[in-house]
């Protein structure tokens, strides 16, 4: 399995907030990722804006091993590549973080109220 915390440009979930978010959104599968939001994959030169307003606005679970939280960055869930900003939350054995994109594309549930999440720009490995 590809390490789901590498090979991307984006934002890290603030370490001090991660435990509270995991308590609020219990991981459904054994591999807990809950690590970052991708801006671009495979482009280490992409510029990551700091000071963004980030909110968890929804959740997706394909029922077969992929759980993700949908994130709005400055009010939009749409990434520059047309995908959806998200945090891969948890995975079953044999599943990959990139599969969160397909799980979200098949449908996600909007939260009743958005949950603020602190994100820190990350550009290198």
N, C-alpha and C positions, 0 to 999 in steps of 0.2 A: 504494500500500500504506500502511496506517495504521502510524505509527511504533510498534513493539512495546514501546518503553520509556516510553510516556506514558499518561495517562488512567486511572490506577489508584491504589489505595491498597494498600500492602503493604510488602514488605521488599526491599532491594537486596542482591545478592550482594556481600560485602565485596570491594573492589577488589584487595586483597592476596592473596585466595584464588582469584580468577577464573582466573588463568593456570594454577595447579596443577590446578584442576578441568577446564579445557579439555584439559590434557595427559592427565588420567586418563580423561576421557570425550570422545574426539575427535569434533568436529562432523562430521556426515555430509553436510550441505548447505552451500552457499556463504555464505548469510547467517547469520552467527554472532550470536545474540542473547545468551544466557547472562547475563541482566541482573537479573532479579527474580522474586519470588514474589508473586502477587496475592492480597490478602485480599478486596478488593471492587473492582469495576470501576465507574467513573462516580460514586462517592460520595466526594468530596474531604473530607467531614467525618467519615469513619469513623475510629475510634480504632485505631491500630496498636500492639499490645503490644510492648514492648521486652524484651530478655532471654529470648527464646524459645529452646528447644532445637530445632534444625533438623537434619534428616538426609535425605540423598538415599537413598531406599529402593527406587527402581525406575526403569525407562526404558520409553519408548514410541517407536515409529517406525512411521509408517503406510506406509513404503516408497515414498511418492509426494511427499516433500518436507517432512514435519513430524517433527521429533525433539524430544522433551521428556523431562525428568527429573522423576520423581515425588518429592515432598518430604513428610516427616512434620513437622508443627509440634507440638511438645509431645506427640508420640506419635500424632497423628492425621493422616491424609492428607485428611480430609474438610473442605472449606471450609464456612463458614456457609451459603452458597447451595446446598450439596449437591454442588458440583463437587469436583475433586481439586486439592489444592495441588501446584503444579509450577513448573518453570522451563522456558520454551520455550528449547530449546538451539540448534537451527539450523533454517533454512528454505530451501527451494528458491525460485527466482524465481517470483513470483506467488502464493506462499502467505502466510498471515497468522498471526500469533502466536495469535490466538483459536482457530485450528483445532487447537491442541494439546489443547483440551478434547475434541474428537471423537476424536482419535487415542488419547487415554488411555481414553476410554469404550469403545473397541472392544477394549481389552486392553493390559495392560502387564506387563513382566517384573520380578519382584522381584529385587533384588541379593542375592548370597550374604551380604554384610555391609553394613550401612548405612554411609554416608560422611557425617561431620559437615560441615555447611556453616554458615559464619558469615553471619548476615543482620542488616542494619541497617534499622531502621524508616524508611520514606519515606512522606510524606503529601502533598507538593506537587510541582508540576512546575517 
